[in-house]
């Protein structure tokens, strides 16, 4: 596929964070872009403002006419779209050229020097920070990120297309389509068991991803992972990239970075909360350093990185502080709470949690119950189904029953505002990967 020869692209599931980045990429290339999604969102709103025509109903008659009549259109789809979807099947039945999102991203990566960030947690922050570091450098870069970067108000950085930063998604083994030159693995915790079935199979998929590197490629992994190959980074033990002397001053983390070859970078500053984000910062530093950027240049870029929407964003309403975070896995909820405890040492902390996917809730019900029990107050929303149909016996109520907390309840979205106003907690964390973000916007208004 020659990207410059594509003039018409239709996205089935255009509201997905990865899909929308590709849509913006093709718009920048001068292509005519349109698409379908199930529901309107902030992501689709941003595309509509760029002139993209989007439909929100499974009615093939609503497909824009130039697509319906042009068999040369490239149709990009996400595996999250159900196989019975009418829009998807219209294109299948009429023999359109169709590619998964990951396949298109793979084509783009093969035409560039690719820095790919993989991991069940941390990959979005790491790839966003790395994209920022690379784009701030004289080299420049483009970046496809699975979150909206605050300083860019986008999930896409357009720059030097010969250097590409890519968030390597393990869902549906998408990252196996990439051609990385430098690859990082941040974590291999069990997730997406609806796809992999077993955590050992997921772990092997990350090993397979690492083997995509060419003979002169560079692998970088968190030192605590059970992966022997590659360079290591850690905040716990000396290794190739090691952070030490970690302190918090004026709301920022300050630390030093030591490299295995003896370089020392003192008083590195990060605006990102939580020690887990120091690990993500180390990963981004290591990748940029191995690419060849001067360490001082990387440190300056780290200091002015503003963060990502829905990654521990804080809003002070005077009588309450609201923390908005995408955490939707027990490990992510755990580190988000740890970060909050570190910032708000003497405050009571409540949570409004929206479980994401029936399968994930089923697979990690005990782990979710354990970590949610650590909050001072627990409020559960119904499970956000996303691409899934209900699973018998898997509900927010069944999860609530396992939570060991005297202050716990199941609430509806319409109750969030009154629940928060009446809570005796000073800090409320709103966590989840579903449409809970819409409720944050309502609270802000």
Secondary structure, DSSP 4 states (H G I P E B T S, - for coil): --GGG--EEEEETTTSHHHHHHHHHHHHTT-EEEEE-SS--HHHHHHHHTT-EEE-SS-GGGS-HHHHT-TT-EEEE-TTS-TT-HHHHHHHHTT-EEEEHHHHHHHHHHTSEEEEEE-SSSHHHHHHHHHHHHHHSSS--EEEEEEEETTTTEEEE-S-TTEEEEEE--GGGGGGG---SEEEE----S--HHHHSSHHHHHHHHHHHHTTS-TT-EEEEETTSS--SSEEEESSS-SSEEEEEEEEETTEEEEEEEETTS-EEEEEEE---SHHHHHHHHHHHHHHHHHT--HHHHHHHHHT---BTTSSEEEE-SS-EEEEE---SHHHHHHHHHHHHHHSTT--EEEEEEEE-HHHHHHTHHHHHHHHTTSSEEEEEEEE-TT----TT--HHHHHHH---SSEEE--GGGHHHHHHH-S-SEEEEE-SSTHHHHHHHHH-
